[in-house]
């Protein structure tokens, strides 16, 4: 068995965070015929709670720590938790892009538990008053630069993920990536001041869609003029990233002794990790992806959670698959479309009023790029969903059947509709159903690119040699 390195998440300051996972994994590995001794196991201790530390700093320091191991076979496997996943993925990218600066050690298996690959909705709040208060009580800094990276829609996280989406398939070169994510929050850890800690579609910290590396990059860009309405028509192009193994761990949460995906060393987590570590080829990897997909479908079919509420009726949680949509609004020159409105529409009438009830679950703008907005959507309601029955009494309906309102489109309303340089109203093409860019438990990065309307009055030439005032220029036609 190759060397196994554990990498923890953000704000950890004690290796107790790993719990009994290393020991129990070693025991289960031996029972399964996979030799793994404690001498093969290394536990990371990296600092994310210092405000000066950046993701790039962690990558350099991780690379240096790996060199110090002097591994005999020059390869290792890695199990990460939370932010540890993006740290190791960023190292893999640096190793590929800067081969002369990084170690040549080969990472064979990367098993990510609850990774914040596309960030966390909690990161923005972690930089606020409550986060600073907790850091003061714990005697550490909040880790501002790492939290900036972890914010939904951060430029740094999008750069890493788009590189993966448009890059080669890691499995083809013997790098096997796996994501294991708990499917619900630990209700006992719910913070009444922060509803994200109990958000369905997450493990209480990271959304399933934000953990999953099966993702898409979509672009809405100019296709032509609409029929006399003066709006630009945008056509959709779509890129699907490499297939990635993704497994839901039923009943597991992000952290906590009772049901945390790491510290509790739940049998389901251990069994899934061992299945990942036994992959030896691209064919093995494909078969495990198929198996995980089938098991996830079984979990999605059993999606009702009844949370006890003391003497009252239990709280009903319907664990519909969610889709996370990260929208970047810009024009063809790369200028952000500040203040522009982005609306999803439904039906042949392309009306926002026809969108299904409760389809939009959350909306968060990135604090450093206000034109990057992350939407959490109910994929099941957008697709249409059959009646949901009470598991205790099949005759009782928890939610009636919901019809799909497809096709779905988008409408963009800029604030600068006139002037020497401006933008126009835009909408997606009637033939494009934007539902096709969404996946269950998946993230889609959508770039909305509007043409920049530049008029002749911005720059003119004249042969009139007498002085002329052009402080009030005439706009003229839009240049081609």
C-alpha positions in Angstrom: 0.0 0.0 0.0 1.3 3.5 -0.9 1.8 6.2 1.7 -1.5 7.8 2.9 -1.6 11.5 3.8 -4.5 13.0 5.7 -5.2 16.7 5.1 -7.7 18.6 7.3 -9.9 21.6 6.7 -10.1 25.3 7.5 -9.5 26.6 11.0 -8.4 23.3 12.5 -5.7 23.7 15.2 -5.5 20.1 16.6 -5.0 16.7 14.9 -7.8 15.4 17.1 -10.0 16.5 14.2 -9.1 13.2 12.4 -10.7 11.2 15.3 -10.3 7.5 15.0 -10.5 7.5 11.2 -6.8 6.6 10.6 -6.8 3.7 13.0 -10.2 2.4 11.9 -9.2 2.7 8.2 -6.1 0.7 8.9 -8.1 -2.1 10.6 -10.7 -2.2 7.8 -8.0 -2.2 5.2 -6.3 -5.2 6.7 -9.6 -7.1 6.9 -10.2 -6.3 3.2 -6.8 -7.5 2.1 -5.4 -4.0 1.6 -2.1 -3.7 3.5 -1.9 -0.5 5.4 0.2 0.0 8.5 0.2 3.1 10.7 3.8 3.7 9.6 2.3 4.5 6.2 0.0 7.2 7.6 0.9 10.9 7.9 -1.4 13.5 9.5 -1.2 17.1 8.2 -0.9 20.1 10.5 -1.3 23.2 8.3 -2.2 26.7 9.4 -5.3 28.2 7.8 -6.3 30.5 10.7 -3.6 33.1 10.1 -4.9 36.1 8.1 -1.7 36.4 6.1 -1.8 32.8 4.7 -3.1 32.3 1.2 -4.0 29.3 -0.8 -0.8 29.7 -2.8 1.2 29.7 0.4 -0.5 26.4 1.5 0.4 24.8 -1.8 4.1 25.8 -1.6 4.2 24.6 2.0 2.4 21.3 1.2 4.9 20.7 -1.6 7.8 21.3 0.8 6.3 19.0 3.4 5.9 16.2 0.9 9.5 16.5 -0.2 10.6 16.0 3.4 8.9 12.5 3.5 11.5 11.0 1.1 9.0 8.4 -0.1 10.6 5.3 -1.4 8.2 4.7 -4.2 7.7 8.5 -4.9 3.9 8.2 -4.7 1.1 8.6 -2.2 -2.6 8.7 -1.7 -4.5 11.4 0.1 -7.6 11.7 2.2 -8.9 15.2 2.8 -11.6 16.9 4.7 -13.4 20.1 3.7 -10.9 22.8 2.6 -8.2 20.2 2.4 -9.7 19.0 -0.9 -9.1 22.3 -2.7 -5.6 22.6 -1.2 -4.5 19.3 -2.7 -6.3 20.0 -6.0 -4.5 23.4 -6.2 -1.2 21.6 -5.6 -2.0 19.2 -8.4 -2.6 22.1 -10.7 0.7 23.8 -9.6 2.5 20.5 -10.2 1.1 20.3 -13.7 1.7 24.0 -14.6 5.1 24.5 -12.9 6.9 21.1 -13.1 10.2 22.7 -12.4 9.1 24.2 -9.2 7.0 21.4 -7.6 7.8 18.0 -6.3 7.6 15.1 -8.8 5.8 12.9 -6.3 2.8 11.2 -7.8 -0.6 11.4 -6.2 -2.5 8.3 -7.2 -5.8 8.6 -5.2 -7.4 11.8 -3.8 -10.4 10.9 -1.6 -12.1 14.1 -0.6 -14.6 14.1 2.3 -17.1 17.0 2.1 -14.7 19.1 0.0 -15.5 22.8 -0.4 -14.5 22.6 -4.1 -16.8 25.4 -5.2 -16.7 27.1 -1.7 -19.2 27.4 1.1 -22.1 29.8 1.7 -20.8 30.0 5.3 -17.4 31.5 4.2 -18.9 35.0 3.8 -20.4 34.8 7.2 -17.2 33.4 8.7 -15.6 36.8 8.0 -18.3 38.7 9.8 -18.9 39.6 13.5 -19.7 36.1 14.6 -16.6 34.6 12.9 -14.3 37.2 14.4 -15.9 36.6 17.9 -15.3 32.9 17.6 -11.7 33.4 16.5 -11.1 35.7 19.5 -12.6 33.2 21.9 -10.4 30.4 20.3 -7.3 32.6 20.4 -6.7 32.4 16.6 -7.4 34.6 13.6 -10.2 33.7 11.2 -7.9 33.1 8.3 -9.2 35.9 6.1 -7.3 35.0 2.9 -8.5 31.4 2.9 -12.0 32.5 3.7 -11.8 34.8 0.6 -10.9 31.8 -1.5 -13.8 29.8 0.0 -16.5 32.4 -0.7 -19.0 31.3 -3.3 -18.0 32.5 -6.7 -14.5 33.7 -5.7 -12.2 34.3 -8.6 -9.6 31.9 -7.2 -11.9 29.0 -6.7 -13.5 29.5 -10.2 -10.0 29.6 -11.8 -9.2 26.2 -10.2 -12.5 24.6 -11.2 -12.6 26.0 -14.7 -9.1 24.7 -15.2 -10.4 21.2 -14.2 -13.5 21.6 -16.4 -11.5 22.4 -19.5 -8.5 20.3 -18.7 -7.6 16.6 -19.4 -9.3 13.8 -17.6 -7.2 13.0 -14.5 -8.2 9.3 -14.6 -6.5 9.0 -18.0 -3.2 9.8 -16.5 -3.6 7.7 -13.3 -4.9 10.4 -11.0 -8.1 9.2 -9.4 -10.3 11.8 -7.7 -13.2 10.9 -5.5 -15.8 13.0 -3.6 -17.7 11.6 -0.6 -20.3 14.0 0.9 -22.7 13.7 3.8 -26.3 14.3 2.6 -27.7 16.3 5.5 -26.8 18.6 8.4 -26.4 17.5 12.0 -29.6 19.0 13.3 -28.1 19.1 16.9 -25.5 21.6 15.6 -28.1 24.0 14.1 -27.3 27.7 14.7 -30.5 29.7 15.0 -28.5 32.8 14.0 -27.3 31.2 10.8 -29.7 29.2 8.8 -27.0 27.9 6.5 -26.0 25.4 9.2 -29.3 23.6 8.7 -29.6 24.1 4.9 -31.1 21.1 3.1 -29.0 20.1 0.1 -25.8 20.5 2.3 -24.0 18.8 5.1 -24.4 21.9 7.3 -21.3 23.6 5.9 -20.8 22.5 2.2 -23.5 22.0 -0.3 -23.5 18.7 -2.2 -23.4 20.6 -5.4 -20.4 22.6 -4.2 -18.5 19.4 -3.3 -19.2 17.5 -6.5 -16.6 17.8 -9.3 -19.1 16.8 -11.9 -19.7 20.3 -13.1 -20.4 22.4 -16.2 -19.3 25.6 -17.8 -22.0 27.4 -19.8 -21.8 30.6 -21.8 -24.6 32.8 -23.0 -23.2 35.1 -25.8 -24.5 37.0 -28.8 -26.3 35.0 -31.4 -28.2 37.7 -33.3 -31.0 40.3 -33.0 -34.4 39.4 -31.8 -37.6 40.1 -33.9 -37.8 43.9 -33.7 -37.9 44.2 -29.9 -34.4 45.8 -29.7 -33.0 43.0 -27.4 -29.9 41.0 -28.1 -30.4 37.2 -28.4 -27.9 35.1 -26.6 -27.2 31.5 -27.5 -26.0 28.8 -25.1 -22.7 26.9 -25.4 -22.0 24.2 -22.8 -18.9 22.3 -21.6 -19.1 19.3 -19.4 -16.0 18.5 -17.2 -14.4 15.1 -16.8 -16.4 12.5 -15.1 -15.7 12.3 -11.4 -16.6 9.7 -8.8 -19.2 11.2 -6.4 -20.9 9.4 -3.6 -23.5 10.5 -1.1 -23.0 9.2 2.5 -26.5 8.8 3.9 -27.0 10.4 7.3 -23.5 11.9 7.5 -22.9 15.6 8.3 -19.9 17.8 7.7 -18.5 17.5 11.3 -19.4 16.5 14.8 -18.8 13.4 16.9 -22.3 12.0 16.4 -22.5 11.9 12.6 -19.6 13.9 11.2 -18.2 12.3 8.0 -14.6 12.3 9.3 -14.5 12.2 13.1 -17.2 9.6 13.6 -15.5 7.2 11.2 -18.9 5.9 10.2 -18.8 2.4 8.6 -20.3 3.8 5.4 -17.6 6.4 5.0 -14.8 3.8 5.7 -16.3 1.3 3.2 -16.5 4.0 0.5 -12.9 5.1 1.1 -11.7 1.6 0.8 -13.6 1.1 -2.5 -11.9 4.3 -3.8 -8.4 3.1 -2.7 -8.8 -0.2 -4.5 -9.2 1.5 -7.9 -6.2 0.6 -10.1 -7.2 1.6 -13.6 -9.3 4.0 -15.6 -11.7 1.1 -16.2 -11.9 0.4 -12.5 -12.6 4.1 -12.0 -15.5 4.1 -14.5 -17.1 1.1 -12.9 -17.0 2.8 -9.5 -18.5 5.9 -11.0 -21.3 3.8 -12.3 -21.8 2.1 -9.0 -21.8 5.4 -7.1 -24.4 6.9 -9.5 -26.7 3.9 -8.9 -26.3 4.2 -5.2 -27.0 7.9 -5.2 -30.2 7.3 -7.2 -31.4 5.0 -4.5 -30.7 7.6 -1.9 -32.5 10.3 -3.9 -35.5 8.1 -4.2 -35.7 7.8 -0.3 -35.5 11.6 0.3 -37.9 12.3 3.1 -36.4 13.1 6.6 -38.8 13.6 9.5 -36.9 15.6 12.2 -38.3 15.0 15.7 -39.7 18.2 17.3 -40.5 17.2 20.8 -44.2 17.1 21.6 -45.0 18.6 18.2 -45.4 17.1 14.7 -42.0 16.3 13.2 -40.4 18.8 10.8 -40.5 17.6 7.3 -37.3 17.8 5.1 -37.6 16.7 1.5 -34.1 16.2 0.3 -34.6 17.1 -3.4 -31.4 17.3 -5.5 -30.2 20.8 -5.7 -28.3 22.6 -8.5 -25.9 25.4 -7.8 -25.6 28.1 -10.5 -22.8 30.6 -10.4 -23.6 33.5 -12.7 -20.9 35.9 -13.9 -22.3 39.0 -15.6 -19.9 40.8 -17.9 -19.6 42.2 -21.4 -17.4 41.2 -24.3 -14.6 43.5 -23.1 -14.6 41.7 -19.7 -16.2 44.7 -17.9 -18.6 43.7 -15.1 -22.2 44.5 -15.6 -22.8 46.4 -12.4 -26.4 46.7 -11.4 -27.7 44.4 -14.2 -30.7 42.2 -13.4 -30.6 38.5 -14.2 -34.0 36.7 -14.4 -34.8 33.1 -15.1 -37.9 32.6 -17.3 -40.2 29.7 -18.0 -42.5 28.4 -20.7 -43.0 29.4 -24.3 -43.9 32.9 -23.1 -40.4 33.2 -21.5 -41.9 34.8 -18.4 -40.3 35.0 -14.9 -43.9 34.7 -13.5 -44.1 31.1 -14.8 -41.1 29.8 -12.8 -42.1 27.0 -10.4 -42.9 28.0 -6.8 -40.0 27.7 -4.4 -37.5 26.9 -7.2 -35.0 29.5 -5.8 -33.6 28.5 -2.4 -30.8 31.0 -1.9 -29.0 33.8 -3.6 -25.5 35.2 -2.6 -23.3 37.7 -4.3 -19.6 37.5 -3.9 -18.4 40.3 -1.7 -15.4 41.1 -3.9 -17.1 40.7 -7.2 -20.7 41.8 -6.8 -21.6 40.8 -10.4 -20.8 37.1 -9.5 -24.0 35.7 -8.0 -24.5 32.1 -6.8 -28.0 30.7 -7.0 -29.2 27.5 -5.3 -32.0 25.9 -7.3 -34.3 23.0 -6.6 -33.5 20.7 -9.5 -36.4 18.4 -8.7 -39.0 21.2 -8.9 -37.5 22.5 -12.1 -37.5 19.1 -13.7 -41.0 18.2 -12.4 -41.4 15.8 -9.5 -44.0 13.1 -8.7 -46.1 13.2 -5.5 -44.1 12.9 -2.3 -45.8 10.6 0.2 -45.3 10.4 4.0 -43.1 7.3 4.5 -45.1 6.5 7.6 -48.5 6.7 5.8 -48.4 6.4 2.0 -51.9 7.8 1.8 -50.7 11.1 3.3 -49.2 13.6 0.8 -46.3 15.7 1.9 -46.1 17.5 -1.4 -48.3 17.1 -4.4 -46.9 16.3 -7.9 -45.1 19.2 -9.5 -45.2 19.7 -13.2 -42.1 21.0 -15.1 -42.4 24.5 -16.5 -39.8 24.0 -19.3 -38.3 25.4 -21.4 -36.3 27.7 -19.1 -34.6 30.8 -20.3 -32.9 33.9 -19.0 -33.4 37.6 -19.4 -30.7 40.3 -18.7 -31.6 43.9 -17.9 -28.6 46.2 -17.9 -28.9 49.6 -16.2 -27.1 51.6 -19.0 -29.5 51.3 -21.9 -28.2 54.5 -23.7 -25.1 56.6 -24.0 -22.0 56.7 -26.2 -21.2 53.2 -24.8 -24.0 51.1 -23.4 -25.6 47.7 -23.3 -29.0 46.5 -24.4 -31.6 44.2 -23.0 -30.8 40.6 -23.8 -32.5 37.2 -23.6 -31.6 33.6 -24.3 -32.5 32.1 -27.6 -36.0 30.6 -27.8 -34.6 27.3 -28.9 -32.3 27.0 -25.9 -33.7 25.2 -22.8 -31.4 26.3 -20.0 -32.5 23.3 -17.9 -30.0 21.2 -19.9 -27.1 23.1 -18.3 -28.1 22.0 -14.8 -27.3 18.8 -13.1 -28.6 17.3 -9.8 -26.1 17.8 -7.0 -24.0 19.7 -9.4 -22.6 23.2 -10.0 -22.8 25.1 -13.3 -20.7 28.2 -13.9 -22.6 30.5 -16.3 -20.9 33.4 -18.0 -23.4 35.9 -19.4 -21.6 38.0 -22.0 -23.3 41.0 -23.5 -22.1 42.9 -26.5 -20.7 46.3 -25.9 -22.5 49.0 -27.9 -20.0 51.6 -29.0 -21.3 54.6 -31.1 -19.5 56.5 -33.9 -19.5 59.6 -31.6 -16.8 58.0 -29.4 -14.1 58.7 -32.1 -14.5 60.7 -35.3 -12.1 62.2 -37.8 -12.6 65.6 -39.5 -10.9 67.7 -42.2 -12.4 70.9 -40.8 -9.4 72.9 -39.6 -11.3 75.6 -37.8 -11.8 75.0 -34.1 -14.9 72.8 -33.3 -16.4 72.1 -29.9 -17.2 68.4 -29.3 -18.0 68.6 -25.6 -21.6 67.4 -26.5 -20.9 64.7 -29.0 -23.7 63.2 -31.2 -23.8 59.5 -30.6 -24.4 58.4 -34.2 -24.8 54.8 -35.2 -23.4 51.8 -33.3 -20.1 50.8 -35.0 -19.8 47.2 -36.2 
